[in-house]
Amino acid sequence: MAAKPPAGDPVQDAPDVGAPQHAAAGLPAVAHSLRMSQQQMGVRRTALTLLKVNQKDGFDCPGCAWPEPEKRHAAEFCENGAKAVAEEATLRRVTPDFFAAHPVADLFTRSGYWLGQQGRITQPMYLAEGAESYEPVPWERAFDIIADELTALGSPDEAVFYTSGRTSNEAAFLYQLFAREFGTNNLPDCSNMCHESSGSALTETIGVGKGSVLLEDLYQAELIIVAGQNPGTNHPRMLSALEKAKQNGARIITVNPLPEAGMERFKNPQNARGLAGGGTALTDLFLQIRLGGDQALFRALNQLILETEGALDEDFIHEHTHGFEEFAAAARTTDWDETLRATGLQRAEIERALRMVLASQRTVVCWAMGLTQHKHAVSTIKEVVNFLLLRGDIGRPGAGVCPVRGHSNVQGDRTMGIFERPAPAFLDALEKEFGFAPPREHGLDVVRAIRALRDGTAKVFFAMGGNFVAASPDTEVTEAAMRRAKLTVHVSTKLNRSHVVTGARALILPTLGRTERDEQRGPDGRSREQFVTVEDSMGMVHSSRGRLEPASPQLLSEPAIVSRLARRVLGPQSRTPWEEFEQDYSRVRDRIANVIPGFEDFDARVRQPGGFALPHGPRDARSFPTATGKANFTACPVEHPQLPEGRLLLQTLRSHDQFNTTIYGLDDRYRGIKNGRRVIMVHPEDARELGFADGAYADLVSEWTDKSERRAAGFRVVHYPTARGCAAAYYPETNVLVPLDSTADTSNTPASKSIVVRLEPAEQTPPA
């Protein structure tokens, strides 16, 4: 039997703190996975479900986007993947009786953890204007409410259609098609808050806004640099790939302000060595960089490469690149005093890294949010590209760029057209295929959507999955903005914070999860099983088939929700066969094949076990579809955050019991933190200089350039071996500190990894 959810909201502000660990996974990960799975699903359901995760005939993990190897283990999932599956396949249910017992005012006081632990939502729920509680509503009435609001708008651009990275390719394609036929490009997505900086930099420099490596390239690499990323918590299956690369002779440089257990030693639970406790040491060189110092580091390495005789791949540079001379001139003027201040490193450490770079003929650079969420994030990633171009490390086996995406289909959603700034060629293809003129004006990204809601120029907010309120920056501003909407709608599987911070009216539309069987009734009245597809972080497209009975007969799939809503809003004048799309997802894939390059014969190819790789010009043929027709060197000024005296530079991050804004538990096992989340990790010397002992409580106050301040109260100070001048704390609790206007240049991604904060003694401390 599965355990019942917690009756009360557990205390979260008095954490226990021990020593951080120096190895990840192993038997503790297995035990933790099974314990949490059995609590949510029970023993039999756990076994049946977990053995289908990431299998060729199973379902894609609803967690991260790390790709699967060709030969798969029977247990092809990680600890956090097991948690994600358990949360979705839980036996707990949120029924109308639950909402009757918990008015919105009560739910607002609950933590995100408590909300998520209640279970699966079983039928559509409606919060009428002025009502205290959600009430059940038939699907047709829900669609009528949405249609009435949308059709009453003064302009289609007064609606915002947000997408989470869990949405399948089929649902995402239909969703953007509906929004554009309705008349708007307001299609913000979670990419705007994470890897938008990667896409912006890579599109300009190599012509494709995606990574250029496949899993085999990691196995063949001689050097792998992992910068601004914590695979042990955020992408645990990546550790298996790094272990295999090490076994093949690769060396690994880790660049991070925090030492992370997963990059120190990996105890692979899929083999005897890992279970016995030995494991594999992964990192050969740890560069404990200051937050925001990565651009300066790669610029320094580039200067040293330029100065080393024979280090350049001159044939590649001559034949395949543009802008080398301008870049080289800028790099040769590197200021080493400024470099060492920006990075917090010693020159000898950088020179040791250089020797490892020069010894490698095949280098891969991996990164995640630690690079993408700074003001100068795009410039930083461009400098990474410069670094690889100098030695010809793009477009050959075992080398390339590897931005590691955080949500299972976030890359696929963008490929399907979920983008507020669509390419003209994509819109031309839509127009040719569907016979309507899509809007050409750019729409709103996440930050601009929040401003529009705040300013009253956006009036309806529709979210296909996700937890927008908790994920977005500047929490108080975001919540106030959402409350100004006339209608907020969330397609969801479980409760989250966004359901309790609503517009004047609100709807929750419950949908199928990845784990559940999807059957749709055809025109002959017979039900036929459907499958959906996803694209992983390396551009592999494959199918996903759920096997469990749906949590409720009232659930609709995401494609069905979009198709029915489109029919209700657009009416009979729409020439798009929405009913056909709902009945048979292969018809959706046929249209995707006609619109999006690389998806030719989509339905047949994706039915093959393992799916297929999308074409990638830089990887496949050293063909760079940029404005110059070549890979572009860039010469961006080197920047890094400036830190006033007595302040710290804060990064927001996940705990180990967390995936994005979904909180699975209150422990961060690898960092030695248990039973709490309101902690701030500070270097012991910094903490002492600021007057905070280990275990003291502080209020965190962020400072912005307009002199405004934001406060997060009651954080336990943890003396932790982070880089000097830097601090770390969990989101979403610290999203309140991120100013809405603090964003990356070009990409407009919230700069959540470089928040200037001061610590003040807490006005209130938790009871002992």
KAGI-V750153 format. One record per pair of residues at least 4 apart in sequence whose C-alpha atoms are under 6 Angstrom apart, sorted by the first residue. I is the first residue (numbers start at 0). J is the second residue. If there is no record, write none. Layout:
# KAGI-V750153
i,j
I,J
I,J
This chain:
# KAGI-V750153
i,j
0,41
1,38
1,39
1,40
1,41
2,38
4,116
4,117
8,113
11,675
12,675
12,677
14,673
14,674
14,675
15,672
15,673
16,671
16,672
17,671
18,671
19,669
19,670
19,671
20,260
20,669
21,260
22,260
22,261
22,264
22,265
23,260
23,261
23,265
23,266
24,28
24,266
25,266
25,267
25,268
25,273
25,274
26,274
27,31
28,32
28,78
32,78
32,81
33,37
36,40
36,45
36,85
37,41
37,42
39,85
39,89
40,44
40,45
40,89
40,90
44,48
45,49
50,74
51,57
52,57
52,58
52,60
53,58
53,59
53,60
53,75
55,608
55,609
57,544
58,543
58,544
58,545
59,543
61,407
62,80
62,83
62,406
62,407
63,405
63,406
63,407
64,404
64,405
64,406
64,407
64,535
64,536
65,536
66,535
76,80
77,235
77,236
84,88
85,89
91,118
92,118
92,119
93,97
93,118
93,119
93,120
94,121
98,133
101,105
102,131
102,132
103,107
103,132
103,499
107,499
111,495
111,496
112,662
114,494
114,495
115,494
119,492
119,493
120,492
120,493
120,509
121,551
122,509
122,553
123,135
123,136
123,507
123,508
123,509
124,133
124,134
124,135
124,136
124,506
124,507
125,133
125,134
125,505
125,506
126,133
126,504
126,505
127,504
128,503
128,504
142,564
143,147
146,150
146,568
155,182
155,183
156,183
157,456
157,457
157,458
158,457
158,459
159,185
159,460
160,186
160,461
160,462
161,186
161,187
161,188
161,462
162,188
162,462
162,463
163,189
163,464
163,465
164,406
164,408
164,409
165,407
165,408
167,171
167,532
167,533
168,411
168,412
168,532
168,533
170,174
170,557
170,558
171,412
172,415
175,417
177,181
177,565
178,183
179,183
179,437
182,438
183,438
184,419
184,442
185,419
185,442
185,443
186,417
186,418
186,419
187,419
187,444
187,445
190,194
190,195
191,195
191,748
192,748
195,746
196,371
196,377
196,746
197,201
198,202
198,208
200,377
200,381
201,205
201,207
201,208
202,206
202,207
202,208
204,630
204,631
205,623
205,630
206,623
206,624
206,625
210,400
210,401
210,402
211,399
211,400
211,618
212,216
212,399
213,537
216,396
216,397
217,397
218,244
219,397
220,249
220,361
220,362
220,397
221,249
221,359
221,361
222,249
222,250
222,251
222,359
222,362
223,251
223,362
223,363
223,364
224,251
224,252
224,253
224,364
225,253
225,365
225,366
226,253
226,254
226,366
227,255
227,366
227,367
227,369
227,370
228,366
228,367
228,369
229,233
230,234
230,235
231,235
231,261
232,655
244,249
245,249
251,282
251,283
252,282
252,283
252,284
252,285
253,285
254,286
255,287
255,288
256,287
256,288
256,289
256,721
256,722
257,721
261,265
262,281
262,282
263,280
263,281
263,282
264,279
264,280
264,281
265,278
265,279
266,273
266,278
267,273
268,273
268,274
271,275
272,277
272,278
273,277
273,278
288,342
288,343
289,342
289,343
289,722
291,639
292,341
292,342
292,639
294,379
295,338
301,386
302,330
302,331
304,310
311,389
311,390
312,390
312,391
313,317
315,319
315,391
316,320
319,629
320,629
320,630
320,631
321,629
321,631
322,632
323,327
323,632
326,633
326,634
339,343
339,344
361,397
361,398
362,398
363,398
363,399
363,400
364,400
364,401
365,401
365,402
366,402
367,402
367,403
368,372
370,376
371,376
372,750
372,751
372,752
373,743
373,750
373,752
373,753
374,742
374,743
374,744
374,750
375,743
385,632
387,392
388,392
392,398
392,399
393,398
393,399
394,617
394,618
394,621
404,536
408,533
408,534
411,533
411,534
412,417
413,417
419,441
419,442
419,443
420,441
428,594
429,433
430,434
430,435
430,436
443,447
443,448
444,448
450,454
451,455
451,456
451,457
452,457
452,480
453,480
458,484
458,485
459,484
459,485
459,486
459,487
460,487
461,487
461,488
462,489
463,490
464,490
464,491
466,497
467,471
468,497
469,731
472,734
472,737
472,739
473,734
473,735
473,737
473,738
473,739
474,478
474,734
474,735
481,501
481,502
482,501
482,502
483,502
484,502
485,502
485,503
486,502
486,503
486,504
486,505
487,502
487,505
488,505
488,506
488,507
489,507
490,508
490,509
491,509
491,510
492,509
492,510
501,505
509,554
510,554
510,555
510,556
511,554
511,556
513,545
514,545
514,547
515,545
515,546
515,547
515,548
515,549
516,545
516,546
516,547
516,548
517,528
517,529
518,526
518,527
518,528
518,529
519,526
519,527
519,582
520,524
520,525
520,526
520,582
521,525
521,582
530,543
530,544
531,542
531,543
532,541
532,542
532,543
533,540
533,541
534,538
534,539
534,540
535,539
538,612
538,613
539,611
539,612
540,610
540,611
541,605
541,609
541,610
559,563
559,581
561,565
562,577
562,581
565,569
566,570
569,573
580,584
580,586
580,587
588,602
591,595
592,598
592,599
592,601
597,613
597,614
601,605
605,610
615,619
616,620
616,622
617,621
617,622
617,623
623,628
623,629
623,630
624,628
646,756
646,757
647,724
647,725
647,755
647,756
648,725
648,726
648,753
648,754
648,755
649,725
649,726
649,727
649,753
649,754
650,727
650,752
650,753
651,727
651,728
651,729
651,730
651,751
651,752
652,729
652,730
653,729
654,667
655,667
656,663
656,664
656,666
657,661
657,662
657,663
665,674
665,675
666,672
666,673
666,674
667,672
668,672
677,714
678,714
678,715
678,716
679,716
679,717
679,727
679,728
680,717
680,719
680,726
680,727
681,718
681,719
681,726
682,718
682,719
682,720
682,721
682,723
683,718
686,691
687,691
691,695
693,716
693,717
693,718
694,715
694,716
695,715
695,716
696,713
696,714
696,715
696,716
696,761
697,713
697,714
697,758
697,759
697,760
697,761
698,711
698,712
698,713
698,758
698,759
698,761
699,710
699,711
699,758
700,709
700,710
700,756
700,757
701,708
701,709
701,736
701,755
701,756
702,708
702,755
702,756
703,707
709,736
713,761
730,734
741,749
741,750
742,747
742,748
742,749
742,750
743,747
743,748
743,750
